Amino acid sequence: MGKTYCNFAQAQQQLVNIEAIDYFFAKEMMWALNTRAEPAEAEPAKISAENMAIVYHLFMALSVSLRAGHTCLPITEVSRLAWGKAYDEQGQCSHEGFTFPNADTLSILCDELALSASAKQPIVFENNKLYIRRYYHFECQLAHDITKRLQNKTLASLDDISVIIKQLFPPELFPPRQAEKAPQHDIDWQKIAVANSINKNFTVIAGGPGTGKTYTVTKLLAALLMLHNKYNHSSTVHIKKNQTLEIALVAPTGKAARRLSESIIKAIAGFKGLIHDDILSMMPTQAKTIHRLLGVIPNSPNFRHNQDNLLSCDVLLIDEVSMVDLPMMARIFRALKPRSRIILLGDADQLPSVSVGSVLADIAPRPHCGYSDENLNYLSQVCQLNKSLLNSTFVNDKTKGERHHDHLSFLLKSRRFDGEGGIGKLAAHVIQGAATQSWQLLASSTEDCSVNNTDVNNNANEIEENQLALVDSNLTAWLSPLVKQYYQGIAQCGDISDAFSLLAKFRVLCVTRQGELGVDAINQWIKNLLINGVTNNQTGYHGMPIMINENDYRLGLFNGDIGLLWKTNDGQLMAYFETTDQPQTQNTKVLYKILLPSRLPKYDTVYAMTIHKTQGSEFEHVAMVLPKQAEHQLLSRELLYTGITRAKKQLTISSNRKTWQCAVETGIKRYSGLTL
Ligand SMILES: Nc1ncnc2c1ncn2[C@@H]1O[C@H](COP(=O)(O)OP(=O)(O)OP(=O)(O)O)[C@@H](O)[C@H]1O
């Protein structure tokens, strides 16, 4: 037990899957532990060689956790664990690993090291979790900021709110209850979400794809404008008069921001007649990226807007919050005025952020643990709903004690995938971890709708809804017709906007970049098919779709932005990107950023892309290609769910049964201490 290592190679022989950064991180932290920055501080902790080895391995395990996106390492997770132990294919032990003592011993040891939050060590041990100090502070700051905002009550009266809710959700819009359904089915969760969010300075509206998150939040923004207008002219409520309500709309990527703008514009158009034109004309329609809102400082992790230079907005709406990591979320809160509202939208079942944390899953845990009595009273009054009926919809989980989540509204009914549709059903089975059921659904749908039946001459505009198809790994059999159906026509489009529309219809999604069925190999395979090896130059060709791989703040291009290489009328090959820079209305044409390919930051071809990179995007038809090896470490049900829900109408899946089942049975859980 009492061993440490002479060098990284030795550690690597002992522990599977550790990297140099884990070894040197632990070494650095041990060094910090044995020295004190300031003379006034306590003497370095005196620990035995055996305990030293335990601490060294704890720090390495913490580094491995951070690399996996966890915010911290709960010591219960390594208690008595033979950490880093592995066996080869013959069942022989290939890595001996290191066996940690039990959680109590670990806890006492960490206490002895004086790693409390008030100490000045780079590692913090609080609530039985090990953190690096930076993430500990981000987590505490975020929890504190959210709690403070929840305590700030808004000024509107119940009567005013009730009137607005009644106007936005007139009874005649409700379908009559179906006799066989329970009374809970009468509850309009969109109405609850608006009512629940209108009186709070911090709210989360969570739901799966097409559950009406944007539709609902557009009503919420209208409601806030209506209230603001009323109090702006009232002499009884003390707010600053004659001020407009500044609402900012943001999303983590340019693509997601564009989709948010489009959905809000569409929702506004549908609310004519229901909401007064004056209010509709005040609605914001232009979403931007979070980076743009906060103001990027080149080559710095900090932003122009922070606690010393607050954002001016009174309401901030953030879409696709599952993609936002802990440091970014903490920085957003830091830059907000104390009384401004923050509204978060997202699907907590999707993959967590690429970087550290799982903020949305932490603050929107399922099942909903219910509302406080005060909130239930409020909601039943403004929504004219029976309080016990509403309360009965929550699972009464005694293990959660008296916790309530007044900030949280779930939307449950998907308008895109009806209950009988294949894609919606598959997504639901997958996220519930139902491996066999989901495989059976996939296999049986394929019998009704074989991809071989796809009419390749069919106009790609006419995509049948909700089709599922399971195919094998023989790309020639099933991918060739799809490439011809969707990608071949891009270069022949009359103008760039038609080319972008066609490109948006279909995408191949892979789990990894490398490997036989990875992004790079499939992109090359598709390129060969389309251009018949005629050209293989690096710069590209007319109609080639590209994805930017790194941020270029000067050009306003960001990692994940998708464009097309397109020849201008004078034959010059240029790169086109749809832009969110200009105000959009339903009738205006999309504008493009046009650049010489030689000026672009690093980019790749993007007929195929990783599932991670498609978060925030949707396509009419998605082909998801899973690796042949079932034990792939990136496979998880959240990854499958994210890929499946990118498909609006049609989904083709290439997988074997073992890979599929392994993925559905593996859930992602990120360690974090963020709870509300
Ligand atoms: N109550 C409703 N009545 C009529 N149509 C609705 C209602 N709610 C949502 N819709 C429609 O359902 C579709 C999906 O809604 P919306 O885009 O708001 O969902 P979303 O949850 O934001 O979707 P995504 O997951 O794609 O972001 C839209 O066409 C919207 O107009």
The ligand as an SDF file (V2000), in Angstrom:
LIG
                    3D

 31 33  0  0  0  0  0  0  0  0999 V2000
  -49.1940   24.5930  -27.0580 N   0  0  0  0  0  0  0  0  0  0  0  0
  -48.8510   24.4870  -28.3320 C   0  0  0  0  0  0  0  0  0  0  0  0
  -49.7830   24.6140  -29.2760 N   0  0  0  0  0  0  0  0  0  0  0  0
  -49.4650   24.5050  -30.5700 C   0  0  0  0  0  0  0  0  0  0  0  0
  -48.2260   24.2680  -31.0560 N   0  0  0  0  0  0  0  0  0  0  0  0
  -47.2450   24.1230  -30.1520 C   0  0  0  0  0  0  0  0  0  0  0  0
  -47.4920   24.2270  -28.7530 C   0  0  0  0  0  0  0  0  0  0  0  0
  -46.3360   24.0210  -28.1240 N   0  0  0  0  0  0  0  0  0  0  0  0
  -45.4010   23.8240  -29.0570 C   0  0  0  0  0  0  0  0  0  0  0  0
  -45.9470   23.8760  -30.2830 N   0  0  0  0  0  0  0  0  0  0  0  0
  -45.2580   23.6700  -31.5680 C   0  0  0  0  0  0  0  0  0  0  0  0
  -44.4410   22.5080  -31.4400 O   0  0  0  0  0  0  0  0  0  0  0  0
  -43.2170   22.6810  -32.1240 C   0  0  0  0  0  0  0  0  0  0  0  0
  -42.0560   22.4930  -31.1560 C   0  0  0  0  0  0  0  0  0  0  0  0
  -42.0650   23.5670  -30.2430 O   0  0  0  0  0  0  0  0  0  0  0  0
  -40.7180   24.2640  -29.7610 P   0  0  0  0  0  0  0  0  0  0  0  0
  -39.8250   24.5550  -30.8980 O   0  0  0  0  0  0  0  0  0  0  0  0
  -41.0880   25.3760  -28.8580 O   0  0  0  0  0  0  0  0  0  0  0  0
  -40.1310   23.0480  -28.9180 O   0  0  0  0  0  0  0  0  0  0  0  0
  -38.7140   22.9480  -28.2220 P   0  0  0  0  0  0  0  0  0  0  0  0
  -38.9210   22.1480  -27.0000 O   0  0  0  0  0  0  0  0  0  0  0  0
  -38.1310   24.3070  -28.0620 O   0  0  0  0  0  0  0  0  0  0  0  0
  -37.9340   22.1290  -29.3220 O   0  0  0  0  0  0  0  0  0  0  0  0
  -36.3650   21.8270  -29.4640 P   0  0  0  0  0  0  0  0  0  0  0  0
  -36.1170   20.6470  -28.6390 O   0  0  0  0  0  0  0  0  0  0  0  0
  -36.2540   21.5630  -30.9030 O   0  0  0  0  0  0  0  0  0  0  0  0
  -35.6190   23.0360  -29.0220 O   0  0  0  0  0  0  0  0  0  0  0  0
  -43.2290   24.0600  -32.7210 C   0  0  0  0  0  0  0  0  0  0  0  0
  -43.6680   23.9750  -34.0540 O   0  0  0  0  0  0  0  0  0  0  0  0
  -44.2800   24.7830  -31.8950 C   0  0  0  0  0  0  0  0  0  0  0  0
  -44.9210   25.8170  -32.6290 O   0  0  0  0  0  0  0  0  0  0  0  0
  1  2  1  0
  2  3  1  0
  2  7  2  0
  3  4  2  0
  4  5  1  0
  5  6  2  0
  6  7  1  0
  6 10  1  0
  7  8  1  0
  8  9  2  0
  9 10  1  0
 10 11  1  0
 11 12  1  0
 11 30  1  0
 12 13  1  0
 13 14  1  0
 13 28  1  0
 14 15  1  0
 15 16  1  0
 16 17  2  0
 16 18  1  0
 16 19  1  0
 19 20  1  0
 20 21  2  0
 20 22  1  0
 20 23  1  0
 23 24  1  0
 24 25  2  0
 24 26  1  0
 24 27  1  0
 28 29  1  0
 28 30  1  0
 30 31  1  0
M  END
$$$$
